[in-house]
Amino acid sequence: MTRMDDILENVAIDAWAKAFSRAPMQANAPHESDAELIELQAAPEHYLAITIDTVAEEILTGLYLEPYTMGWVTVMASLSDLAAVGADPLGVLVSVSAPPGNDGEFVEGAARGMEDACRSVGVFILGGDSNATPVVSLTGCAVGIVPRTEAITRRGLRPGDAVFLTGRAGSGNAFGLVRLGELRGELFPEEDYRPMARIAAGRALRGVATACMDTSDGVLTTLDQLARLNGHGFEIDCDWTSILSDDALRVCERAGAPPWMMLAGPHGEFELAFTVPASSAETLADEPGGWDPPPVRLGTVVEHPAITLRLPSREGIDVDMAPLRNLLETTDGDLGRYLREFRALGRSWGLE
């Protein structure tokens, strides 16, 4: 469970990272935080937090059809990485790549999505770049600052810590299952998928959280990465009605999807998964600022380096996320095969 190189995405990132010289003013190592943390000589009490994210696969596969959604997610994805380190965002740069002569409706829709996403958290598009390419690809680069002594990373959790989400999860995977599983669109219309970066919650976690990571790749993938980085595991109390969003619960009920899929799929939302000392867990929601919606307790950090799902009236089930996290690569992008093997892994774990 604790080997980072069991995950093909980690191996691919490391292949690039080892070719680059390490910046002497960079505070974090690869994989250790959602945003890069850079020392500032002119403001030594703060780190510069900077991150970049591209929305391309989601467009190419047809997951997002509306330009507004493409623009919204492009901005929120990078802002969410700032939230995970507790940063105050300064703004966002964007790079837009699209076929030449793309119609004005695409530009208007994508730009409006970017603008509305920025304004919803009180920041602005600072500038960017545009390119003519065969396919659409949108990139957001968010910049912020965070007090140096209060920056949050993915490392630092300890056995006995409580693990929380900043809100109920599963909407991203529910939307993906409806769209790519060719279920009826009215189960989850695209205009209802508007995930929010939890900037205020990230600020509230400064000096409180022992580790944090956003759930853009799905909740269980996020927990798995935290477990591998820290050499510990999680026991998760699977009370689906308190963990899953209303959208996810509705899709489970009407589409016959098992609830665990809403946490295990790769298309998450932008909640934050974070850990706090047990002594802080009971009063967490009482702290001023940041908690709308209220945090959702998932379980506990344990010494045993595994993710253990505790279902009602069942013994704990240890879930090995490596085969599932590597599934997109091992199925060569065949979505039908991916969904079949995804369900088969769940059955092999005893979850169905």
Summary of the structure (lengths in Angstrom):
residues: 352
radius of gyration: 19.5
end to end distance: 22.3
largest distance: 58.7
contacts: 1213
relative contact order: 0.15
helix: 39%
strand: 22%
